Amino acid sequence: MRAFEYGNPSSVKEAISLLGSNWSEAAVLAGGTDLVTLMKDSIVTPGRVVNIKQIRELSGLHVEKEGLRIGAATPLEDIYEDFAPHKTLPALLTAIEGVSSYQMRSMGTAGGDLLQRPRCWYFRNGFGLLARNSKGQPLVPNGDNRYHAIFGNQGPAYFVSPSSLAPPLVALDASVRIEGPKGMREIKVAELFRIPRDAEEREHTSGPQEILTEILIPRLAHATRNATYEVRERKFMDWPLATASVALRMEGSRVRQASVVLGQVAPIPWRAEAAEKALAGKTLDEATAASAGEAAAEGAHPLSKNGYKVQLVRVAVKRALLAAMVWEGGPDV
């Protein structure tokens, strides 16, 4: 690991002052479960590491009239322990359960999960976010692309967004607050992600001098039927191959409005709009769930070795909807 300066600020304002105008100048340290690995492998080499774990305002869960506010530096395990006994927000809880290592859940933070870098092995081995060789040619299409994208991969990016929390948060219409030198801005979680157009662009829309401070889940989300289903090779210490998170507003047994968001299949949390349309106005049953799964897979562009993900999308959406169908809900938050 290369030498670096270390900053230990006590406030968000102080932390922002320690960041730089480009990514090479400084990096934010929260749980460190991703950053430390990247630094050890010299994938990122910041001149300064800014520890935000000691900033009290960035941790904890707070219930307000608008909904639930989660500090970005709150460990995943703290979120799980607060909500699991009440069975509220099952879409989010299932995603946290999927981080099956207790050590990772205890150290990893909510904001860190959203902002973690792709696990693409080309990126992790120094070929850049867009995985190009020395001649600028893409490595993924004809390489080992078993775990790469089947949606949103017709441009220069083939990696998948690694965040566990992003799909359920997008489905629940959550927002994030980001602070920087110009003040605070609030955006939808979906707007935090983008598909890079070139090697200079990152996969997140936050800048090098900004800090993600809070996640906000609207109160209305607690009234939805919601669920997440993940498909993986092994349950323990393994990443999902495909996930689906759903949030449904119901009128009796009929779906008034649906949000269906896929994970691990695109460079961003992928909105399955065809599945949402297939559900609107329909009675929620197994046949409807299966039809929505088929619709969710429309428009997929599998690569040479990841065509199996198309079927996984169908299965994940169907089973997430069936899980939402039987959930009776928890107490209001």
N, C-alpha and C positions, 0 to 999 in steps of 0.2 A: 504494500500500500504506500502511495506517495505521501510525503509530508504535507500537512495542512494546518491552518490556524483553527482555533476552536473558540466559538462564542457561546456564552451561556446567559442569554438575556432573561429579564424578569417580566417583560411586557411585550405585547405585539409590536408596539411602536419601536421599541429598541431592537427587536428582532429584524424588522424591516430595514432599519438603518444599517444592519450588518450584511444585508444581501447585496448582490451586485447587479449591474445592468445586463450581464449575460450569464449563461448557465455555468460557464467555466469558473466564474469568480466565487460562487458560494452555493451551498446546498443546504436544504432544511432537513434536520434530523428529528424525527418523532420516535417511533418505535425502533427504527433502524434495521428492521428485518429484511428490507430490500436494499437500502442505500449502502449498508456496510458490505454486502456481497458485491455490489457493483463497483465499489471503491477497491475492494481486494483484487478484483479482476481487471482493474484499470479501465473499465468501461466508462465510468465517469471519474473525473479527477478534479474536484473542486478545490480552490485555493483556501476556502474557509468552510467549516461546517458549523451551522447555527442550530444549537439544541433548543427546541421549543417545549420540551417535556416539563420544564419547571414553570411554565406560564400558566397560572391557575385558571385564568379565564378561558383557556382552550380545552379544559377537561370537564366532564360531567354531563348529565342529562337533566334537562329542565323542561317542565311542562308549563306551557303558556296558553293563553286563550286561542292563539293562532295554530297551535299544535305542539309538536315535540322538537326541541332544540338539542342537538348533540354536538358537544365540543369536538373539534377535529382531532384533538390529541387523546380522546377517550379510547382506552383499549377495547378491542372487540369483546373480550370476556366480560367487561363491566356492562356493556350493552346487553349481552346475552343474559347475565345474571339478573338484571333489572326487569327484563321482559319475559323471560321463559316461564316464570311461575304464573303469569297472568294470561299466557297464550295470546298476547296481542301481537299484531304485525307478523304473522307467521312467514310471510315472504322474506322478511329481513332476517328472522331468526333461523330459518332453514339455511340461508346463505352463510350465516355465521357458523352454524353447525358444520357446514361443509369445510371450514378451515379446521380440520380434524386434529391438528396438533395443539395441545393445550398451551405449549410454550409460545407458538405463533399467535394464538388468540390472546394470550396474556400480554405480549409485547406489541403486536401489531395494532395500529390505531385505525379509526374510521377514516380519517383524512388520508392516512398513508395507503390504505387499501384503494381508495379512489385514484390516487396519484402514482401508484407503483408502475414501474416500467414493464414493457412486454417481456414475456418469458421465452420469446422466439430464440432458438438456439443460435441462429445466425447473428442476431443482435448481441446476444450474450457472449459471442465469441469474436466480437470486434468488427463485424461487417456492416455496422450501422443500422439505424432503425428501418431503413428501406431495403436492407440486405442486398448490397451490390458488391460485385468483385472489383478488382483494380481497374477494369475497363468500363465500369459503370453498368455492367449487365446484371439483371436481376438473378439471384441465386435460387429463389424459392420455387418458381413454377416447374422447373425440371429437377429440383432437388428433393430433400426429405421434407415434405410438406404435410405430413400426417396430421399435425395439430394446428394447421394454419386456417385462414379464413375461407369461408364459402360464400359470404356476402361482403359487399363493399371492397372486393379485391380486384376490381377491373382497372384500378389506377395503379399508382406506384407502391402501395402498401399491401402486405399480405399477412401481417401479424394479427393476433387477436387481442382484444382488450382483456387484461388479466383480472380486472376487479371483480370480486365476489359481490360487493354491495351495490355496484352501479346498476345492474338490471332491476333488482327490486326497488331501488330508490327512484329510478326513472319511471317504473310502473306506478309507483305511489305518488308521482308528481312532486317529488322532493326538490328542494333548492339548496344551493350552497352560498355561503358568504365568503368573499375573498377580499383581503385588505392589502393595500400597497401604498406607495408614496402619494398617490392621488386620492386616497380615501378608500371607502368600502363600496363594493358592488355586489349585487345579488343576482345570480343566474340560476336557471334550472340545471339540475344535475346533467341532463342530456347535453346541455350547451358547454359543459366542461370538457367534452371529448370531441375530437375531430380526426378526420383521416388526413394525414400529412400529404401535402402535394409535392414536397421536395425535401431534400436532406437537411435543410435549414429549419424546417418546421417540426415542432414536437406534436405529440399526440394529445396534449392537453392545451386548453386555451388560457390557462393561468400563465403569468409571465415570471421571469426570473427574480423580480423584486416583489412578488406577491406571495401571500400566505393564505392558504385555505383555513378559515377559522371555525366555521360552523356548518352543520347540516340541518336543514329544517324540513320536517315532515308535516304536511298540513293535517289539521284535525280531521278533515273529511276523509283522509286515507284510512282512518280507523273504522270507518263505517263501510268500507268495501270488503268484499270477499277477496282475499288475496292469498297467494301461495307461490312457492318456488319449487321447481323440480330440477335436480341435477343428475346428469348421466356421467358416470366415471368408470374407469377400469377397475380400480380398487377403492374401497371406502376410506382407508386410513392413509394419510400422508400422500395424497395424490390430488392432482388438479382435475377439475371437470373437463369432459370432452365437449359438452354442450349443456346449456341451462336454459330454462324458461321461467320468467316471473310474470305473474298475471295479477291484475287488480280489476275487480268487477263491481260496478254499481248496478244493483238489481231493482227490479219492480216485480215483487213476488218471485216467481220462478224464472222470469225472463230477464235477459241481460239488457240493461238500458245503455250502458257504456262500458267498453272494455279497453284495457291497456295490456298489451302482450309484448314483452321485451325479451330478446334472446341474448345470451351471454356465451363467450368463448367461441363464437363463430364469425366475428367481424372485428375490424379495428376499433369499433365503437360499440357501445350497447345498442343492439339492433332492434329497431321498432318493427314488429311484424304487422304492418298495417292491413294486409290482406286477411290475416287471422282476426283482427279487431272488427273488420267489416263483416266477416263471416259469422261473428257472434252477436252482432247488434240485433236486438229484437227477438232473439231466439231463446227457446227454453234450454236451460243448461242441463244437458244430460250427456250420456256417453257418446251418442251419435254426433251431437253437436261438437263435443270436444274433439272427436276424431276428425271431423270436417275442418275444424279450426287448425288442427295440427297439419293437415294436408295443405291448407292455405298458407300457413307460416313458412313452408318449405318452397313456396313459389319464388322464382327469381334467383335461386341459389346457383352459384357458379363454382362447383367443386374443382379443385386442382387434381393433379395426377394421382395423389395417394390419399385424399381425404373425402372421397365421395360418400363414405359411410356416415358422415356427419349429417347428411340430408335426412336420413331416416331417424337419426337421433333427435333432430329438431322436431320431427313429427311426434315422436314419443314424448319428448320433454313437454311440449305444449299440451298435448292431450292429458298427461298425468298431472301437470300443474293445475289444469282446469278441474280435473276430477278431485284434486285435493282441496281446491277452493270451494267446490260444490258441497263438500261435507263439513267444512269448517263452520262452527257455530259462533265464532267470535268470542273475544274477551271483553273485559270491562272497558269503558271509555277512558281515554287517557287525556 
